[in-house]
Amino acid sequence: MDRVVVKTPRLVLKRFSIRDAAGFFELNSDPEVLRFSGDLPFASIKEARTFIRAYRQYDLYGFGRWSVYLLDTNEYLGFCGLNFSTAKQEADLGFRLMRRVWGQGFATEAGFACLRIGFSKYGLEKIVGRAMPENAASLRVLQKLGMTYEKEFDEDGIRWVQMSIRRDEFGNFYE
Ligand SMILES: CC(C)(COP(=O)(O)OP(=O)(O)OC[C@H]1O[C@@H](n2cnc3c(N)ncnc32)[C@H](O)[C@@H]1OP(=O)(O)O)[C@@H](O)C(=O)NCCC(=O)NCCS
């Protein structure tokens, strides 16, 4: 099955596959990468594979988080994409990339493609982004994508800043 969701100038976003398991394991093994995520590393590549096999967002909503690859070399860089929370009844944009490729605009490039798909293909009215207040890089990416501050809240002992963008704002921002 074709896993490709979208190509950007430098990247290709694909649905998760067990072929990503080793890369996903490596990504989550870097404490700097997980620092502001609230997540724990996978115990093994096998556990990453199990997570990917159990991933249901695509079946339920069409969209989900997607694996990010370099277009030129097909190198696995991490993930970026949407996630629908039934509890919150909203879709959020999330991203996590290998530390060695930070600072080159990849999260912004991938995030833009995800917002466009969320609004145009899946008809979402609003997409949110959440980050810890200390996660300046992540908040900056959300801001660069046109999101604006919405609120702050505590969940499971973690403080989150929530930013968001509505479909009409997205259209105006990129006109
Ligand atoms: C957040 C993350 C995906 C950003 O990826 P990236 O490809 O480096 O992002 P971009 O290059 O598109 O943009 C990063 C922006 O943040 C800025 N930035 C980076 N570190 C910063 C810091 N410590 N303080 C302020 N701004 C910072 C960069 O300068 C850039 O902004 P600019 O274009 O105005 O200069 C990456 O840092 C990451 O994977 N972090 C760990 C996972 C994570 O925290 N994910 C979010 C969880 S909610």
The ligand as a Gaussian input file, in Angstrom:
#p B3LYP/6-31G(d) Opt

LIG

0 1
 C       10.045000      21.330000      18.083000
 C       10.842000      20.760000      16.896000
 C       10.014000      19.726000      16.167000
 C       11.205000      21.915000      15.972000
 O       11.795000      21.382000      14.795000
 P       12.674000      22.270000      13.806000
 O       12.695000      21.585000      12.496000
 O       13.979000      22.595000      14.451000
 O       11.785000      23.611000      13.721000
 P       11.979000      24.807000      12.683000
 O       13.399000      24.834000      12.212000
 O       10.903000      24.732000      11.671000
 O       11.686000      26.090000      13.602000
 C       12.266000      26.215000      14.895000
 C       12.123000      27.640000      15.360000
 O       12.329000      27.704000      16.771000
 C       13.397000      28.569000      17.056000
 N       14.069000      28.058000      18.237000
 C       14.747000      26.910000      18.376000
 N       15.200000      26.789000      19.625000
 C       14.788000      27.879000      20.292000
 C       14.950000      28.343000      21.634000
 N       15.605000      27.610000      22.543000
 N       14.401000      29.521000      21.967000
 C       13.715000      30.264000      21.056000
 N       13.522000      29.872000      19.768000
 C       14.063000      28.696000      19.407000
 C       14.255000      28.544000      15.828000
 O       15.118000      29.663000      15.767000
 C       13.169000      28.560000      14.740000
 O       12.555000      29.832000      14.613000
 P       13.019000      30.901000      13.475000
 O       12.751000      30.250000      12.147000
 O       12.184000      32.088000      13.746000
 O       14.491000      31.126000      13.679000
 C       12.144000      20.093000      17.395000
 O       12.857000      21.025000      18.158000
 C       11.883000      18.864000      18.217000
 O       11.738000      17.776000      17.685000
 N       11.844000      19.029000      19.544000
 C       11.614000      17.908000      20.433000
 C       10.201000      17.390000      20.353000
 C        9.190000      18.395000      20.820000
 O        9.422000      19.119000      21.786000
 N        8.063000      18.413000      20.120000
 C        6.945000      19.230000      20.501000
 C        6.251000      18.638000      21.653000
 S        4.786000      19.564000      22.007000

